[in-house]
Amino acid sequence: MRHPPQRIKATQIVEWNDGLDRSVLDDLAVEEPLEIRIGDADALTITMRTPGDDFALAAGFLYAEGIVDGRHDISRISYGRSQNGEPSGNVVTITLRTGVVLDLDALRRNFVAASSCGICGRTSIDAVRARVMTSPNPHCAVQAEMLTRLPDLLRSAQRVFGRTGGLHAAGVFNVDGELLLVHEDIGRHNAVDKAIGECLLQGKLPLSDCVLLVSGRGGIEIVQKALAAGVPVLASVSAPSSLAVQLAREGGLTLVGFLRERRFVVYSHPHRVQMTGTPAL
C-alpha cells in the first residue's frame, strides 16, 4: 500500500532581509485532497488537508457530522484506490458495521471543502444545531491561570508548524493543563476532526473533563464539533463569530476567545472558569 503524501516539502526560495538577498531552501506545509468514502460508494466528501492522521480525520469527520455514533459503528478504516485503480494515500475508505443504514445521497456534500471552510454546503443553521444532543459536563471547572499557559504548550508541541509556520493546531488538555494530544492541519476544522477522531478511535469520548484549544478563530463549525465530542471548555487564540457564541450559549459550552499571554474573554457559561479575585461576569 502506498504511503500517504508527506506533510512537508522543501522548495527553493529567494529571501530578502534588510537589503540583503539570498537563495535558500524553505519548508512548506503540504496541502493535498483527501477523499472520504463509505464502503464502495463514491466520495462522501473531499477536503483539502495536510497529510497525516488521515484515519483519525475521517473518523472525526463522520462523528462530528452524526454519521456514526461511536467507534462501534466503524468496523474498518483503510486507504483506498484512486480512479485509475492504483493504491492512493489520498483516499480513505471507512467500512461501517453491519446494520448501519445510511442515505448516502442525502448525506453527500457535492462540493470540495476548502481548507478555510468547515460547514460549507449546509442548507441552514438548524442543521448544525440538530447534531447537538446533550449539554457538556456542567461540573467541569478550570483555573484561569491554567488557561493562560495552554497556548505556549500547544505551540511547543506543533512540530510541523515549527518548520513551516503554516498550520493550525487543535490540542486536548485535561483540567490540570496537561496536553493529552495535539494535531496539526492546514485547515483548523481538520485539526479538530483529527483530535476528535483519535479520541473516538481510542474510546475516549465524550471529553467530559477536557479543554479543547484551537490555534485559529472559534467559528461555529468548531463549536459544533466540540459540542458533538462533549467538550465543556473550548478556547481559541482569536475571536469567535456571532453564530459561534450563540451556539455555545444554547449548547451549554464555555467558549473562551483571545487567549493570549495573560488575557482572555469568556463569551458563554463562565461558571466553569475559576477566576479568583475577579468579579463574576
C-alpha positions as CSV (number, residue, x, y, z in Angstrom):
1,M,0.0,0.0,0.0
2,R,1.3,3.4,-1.0
3,H,2.1,5.7,2.0
4,P,0.2,9.0,2.3
5,P,1.9,12.1,0.9
6,Q,4.5,13.9,3.0
7,R,3.5,16.7,5.4
8,I,6.4,18.9,4.5
9,K,8.0,19.8,1.1
10,A,11.2,21.7,0.6
11,T,11.3,24.4,-2.1
12,Q,13.9,26.9,-3.4
13,I,13.2,30.5,-2.5
14,V,14.8,33.9,-2.6
15,E,14.8,35.6,0.8
16,W,15.2,39.4,1.1
17,N,16.1,40.7,4.5
18,D,17.1,44.3,5.3
19,G,18.6,44.9,1.9
20,L,20.3,41.5,1.5
21,D,19.0,38.7,-0.6
22,R,19.9,35.0,-0.6
23,S,18.7,31.8,-2.3
24,V,17.8,29.1,0.3
25,L,15.6,26.0,0.8
26,D,12.4,26.6,2.7
27,D,9.9,24.2,4.1
28,L,6.2,24.3,3.1
29,A,3.2,22.7,4.7
30,V,1.7,20.2,2.2
31,E,-1.9,20.6,1.1
32,E,-3.4,17.6,-0.6
33,P,-7.0,16.5,-1.3
34,L,-8.5,13.7,0.8
35,E,-11.5,11.7,-0.4
36,I,-13.5,10.1,2.4
37,R,-15.6,7.2,1.2
38,I,-18.0,4.9,2.9
39,G,-17.7,1.3,1.6
40,D,-17.7,1.1,-2.1
41,A,-19.6,4.3,-2.7
42,D,-18.2,7.4,-4.4
43,A,-16.6,10.0,-2.2
44,L,-18.8,11.3,0.5
45,T,-16.7,14.4,0.7
46,I,-13.3,15.8,-0.4
47,T,-11.4,18.0,2.0
48,M,-8.0,19.8,1.5
49,R,-5.8,18.7,4.3
50,T,-2.2,18.3,5.5
51,P,-1.5,14.5,5.1
52,G,-1.1,12.5,8.3
53,D,-3.5,11.1,10.8
54,D,-5.9,10.6,7.9
55,F,-7.9,7.8,9.6
56,A,-8.5,10.0,12.7
57,L,-9.5,12.8,10.3
58,A,-12.1,10.6,8.6
59,A,-13.4,9.1,11.8
60,G,-13.7,12.5,13.4
61,F,-15.5,14.0,10.4
62,L,-18.1,11.2,10.4
63,Y,-18.6,11.5,14.1
64,A,-19.0,15.3,14.1
65,E,-21.4,15.1,11.2
66,G,-23.6,12.5,13.1
67,I,-22.9,9.8,10.5
68,V,-21.5,7.5,13.2
69,D,-22.4,7.5,16.9
70,G,-19.2,5.8,18.2
71,R,-16.3,3.7,17.3
72,H,-18.6,0.6,17.4
73,D,-20.1,1.8,14.2
74,I,-16.8,1.6,12.4
75,S,-15.6,-1.9,11.5
76,R,-12.6,-0.9,9.3
77,I,-10.6,2.1,8.1
78,S,-8.1,1.8,5.2
79,Y,-6.6,3.6,2.4
80,G,-8.4,3.1,-0.9
81,R,-7.7,3.3,-4.6
82,S,-7.7,6.2,-7.0
83,Q,-9.9,6.4,-10.1
84,N,-7.3,4.5,-12.1
85,G,-7.3,1.7,-9.6
86,E,-3.9,2.5,-8.0
87,P,-3.5,2.5,-4.2
88,S,-3.7,6.0,-3.0
89,G,-2.7,7.8,0.1
90,N,-5.3,10.5,-0.7
91,V,-8.3,8.2,-0.4
92,V,-9.7,6.8,2.9
93,T,-12.4,4.1,2.9
94,I,-14.5,3.5,6.0
95,T,-16.5,0.3,6.4
96,L,-19.4,0.6,8.8
97,R,-20.6,-2.3,10.9
98,T,-23.4,-4.4,9.7
99,G,-26.8,-2.9,10.5
100,V,-25.8,0.8,10.0
101,V,-28.1,2.1,7.3
102,L,-27.3,5.4,5.6
103,D,-28.9,7.5,2.9
104,L,-25.7,8.5,1.2
105,D,-27.4,10.7,-1.4
106,A,-28.9,12.8,1.4
107,L,-25.5,12.9,3.2
108,R,-23.2,13.6,0.4
109,R,-21.8,17.1,0.0
110,N,-21.5,18.0,-3.6
111,F,-18.6,20.3,-3.1
112,V,-14.9,20.4,-2.3
113,A,-14.3,21.8,1.2
114,A,-11.6,24.3,1.1
115,S,-9.1,24.5,4.0
116,S,-10.7,27.5,5.4
117,C,-14.2,26.0,5.4
118,G,-15.8,23.7,7.9
119,I,-19.5,23.5,7.1
120,C,-19.9,24.8,3.6
121,G,-22.8,23.2,1.9
122,R,-25.1,23.1,4.9
123,T,-28.6,24.3,4.0
124,S,-29.4,26.0,7.3
125,I,-28.1,26.8,10.8
126,D,-30.7,24.4,12.0
127,A,-28.7,21.5,10.5
128,V,-25.8,22.5,12.9
129,R,-28.0,22.7,15.9
130,A,-29.6,19.3,15.1
131,R,-26.3,17.5,15.9
132,V,-26.2,18.8,19.5
133,M,-27.9,16.2,21.7
134,T,-26.8,16.9,25.3
135,S,-25.0,19.7,27.1
136,P,-21.4,19.2,28.2
137,N,-20.4,18.3,31.8
138,P,-21.7,21.3,33.9
139,H,-19.4,20.4,36.8
140,C,-16.1,20.7,34.9
141,A,-14.0,23.5,36.3
142,V,-10.7,25.1,35.2
143,Q,-8.4,27.7,36.7
144,A,-7.9,31.0,34.9
145,E,-4.1,30.8,35.5
146,M,-4.0,27.3,33.9
147,L,-5.8,28.6,30.7
148,T,-3.1,31.2,30.2
149,R,-0.4,28.5,30.0
150,L,-2.1,26.5,27.3
151,P,-1.2,28.4,24.1
152,D,2.6,28.1,24.8
153,L,2.2,24.4,25.5
154,L,0.3,23.9,22.3
155,R,2.8,25.9,20.2
156,S,5.7,23.9,21.6
157,A,4.1,20.7,20.5
158,Q,3.5,21.9,16.9
159,R,6.4,20.1,15.2
160,V,5.3,20.9,11.6
161,F,4.3,24.5,12.4
162,G,7.8,25.0,13.8
163,R,9.3,24.2,10.4
164,T,6.7,25.8,8.1
165,G,4.8,28.4,10.1
166,G,1.7,27.5,8.1
167,L,-0.5,25.1,10.1
168,H,-3.4,25.3,12.5
169,A,-3.5,23.1,15.6
170,A,-6.0,21.6,18.0
171,G,-4.9,20.3,21.4
172,V,-6.8,18.4,24.0
173,F,-5.9,19.2,27.6
174,N,-7.1,17.8,31.0
175,V,-8.4,20.2,33.6
176,D,-4.9,20.4,35.2
177,G,-3.4,21.7,31.9
178,E,-1.7,18.6,30.8
179,L,-1.6,18.2,27.0
180,L,-3.1,14.9,26.1
181,L,-2.8,15.1,22.3
182,V,-2.3,17.6,19.5
183,H,-3.0,17.5,15.8
184,E,-1.9,19.9,13.1
185,D,-3.5,20.7,9.7
186,I,-3.7,23.4,7.2
187,G,-7.4,23.6,8.0
188,R,-8.5,24.4,11.5
189,H,-11.6,22.3,11.2
190,N,-9.5,19.3,10.0
191,A,-7.2,19.7,13.0
192,V,-10.2,19.4,15.3
193,D,-11.6,16.4,13.4
194,K,-8.2,14.7,13.8
195,A,-8.2,15.3,17.5
196,I,-11.8,14.2,18.0
197,G,-11.2,11.2,15.7
198,E,-8.2,10.0,17.6
199,C,-10.3,10.1,20.8
200,L,-13.1,8.3,19.1
201,L,-10.9,5.5,17.9
202,Q,-9.4,5.2,21.3
203,G,-12.7,5.1,23.0
204,K,-12.1,8.3,24.9
205,L,-15.3,10.2,24.0
206,P,-17.0,12.1,25.4
207,L,-14.3,14.5,26.5
208,S,-16.3,15.5,29.6
209,D,-13.3,16.8,31.7
210,C,-11.2,18.4,29.0
211,V,-10.3,21.7,27.4
212,L,-10.1,21.9,23.6
213,L,-7.7,24.7,22.4
214,V,-7.6,25.7,18.7
215,S,-4.9,28.0,17.2
216,G,-7.3,29.8,14.9
217,R,-10.6,31.6,15.4
218,G,-13.5,30.0,17.2
219,G,-16.0,29.6,14.3
220,I,-19.4,27.9,14.5
221,E,-18.1,24.7,12.9
222,I,-15.5,24.4,15.7
223,V,-18.2,24.9,18.4
224,Q,-20.4,22.3,16.7
225,K,-17.6,19.7,16.7
226,A,-16.7,20.5,20.3
227,L,-20.3,20.0,21.4
228,A,-20.5,16.7,19.5
229,A,-17.5,15.5,21.4
230,G,-18.8,16.5,24.8
231,V,-16.1,19.2,25.3
232,P,-17.1,21.5,28.2
233,V,-14.5,24.3,27.5
234,L,-13.4,25.4,24.1
235,A,-10.7,28.0,23.8
236,S,-9.1,29.9,20.9
237,V,-6.4,32.4,20.5
238,S,-8.5,34.6,18.3
239,A,-12.1,35.9,18.0
240,P,-15.3,33.8,17.8
241,S,-18.1,34.6,15.4
242,S,-21.5,35.7,16.5
243,L,-23.1,32.4,15.5
244,A,-20.3,30.5,17.4
245,V,-21.2,32.5,20.6
246,Q,-24.9,31.9,20.0
247,L,-24.5,28.1,19.5
248,A,-22.1,27.9,22.5
249,R,-24.7,29.6,24.8
250,E,-27.5,27.4,23.5
251,G,-25.5,24.3,23.8
252,G,-24.0,24.8,27.3
253,L,-20.4,25.2,26.2
254,T,-17.9,27.5,27.8
255,L,-16.4,29.5,24.9
256,V,-13.1,31.4,25.5
257,G,-11.6,33.7,22.9
258,F,-8.5,35.9,22.6
259,L,-6.5,33.5,24.8
260,R,-3.1,35.3,24.6
261,E,-0.5,35.8,27.3
262,R,-2.4,36.8,30.4
263,R,-5.7,37.8,28.9
264,F,-8.8,36.0,27.6
265,V,-12.5,36.7,27.1
266,V,-15.3,34.3,28.2
267,Y,-18.3,34.5,25.9
268,S,-20.6,31.8,27.4
269,H,-21.1,29.9,30.6
270,P,-18.3,31.5,32.6
271,H,-19.1,29.4,35.7
272,R,-16.6,26.7,34.6
273,V,-13.7,29.2,34.7
274,Q,-12.5,29.9,38.3
275,M,-11.3,33.5,38.2
276,T,-10.1,34.1,41.8
277,G,-10.3,37.8,42.7
278,T,-12.1,38.6,39.5
279,P,-15.7,39.9,39.5
280,A,-18.2,37.5,38.1
281,L,-19.4,38.1,34.6
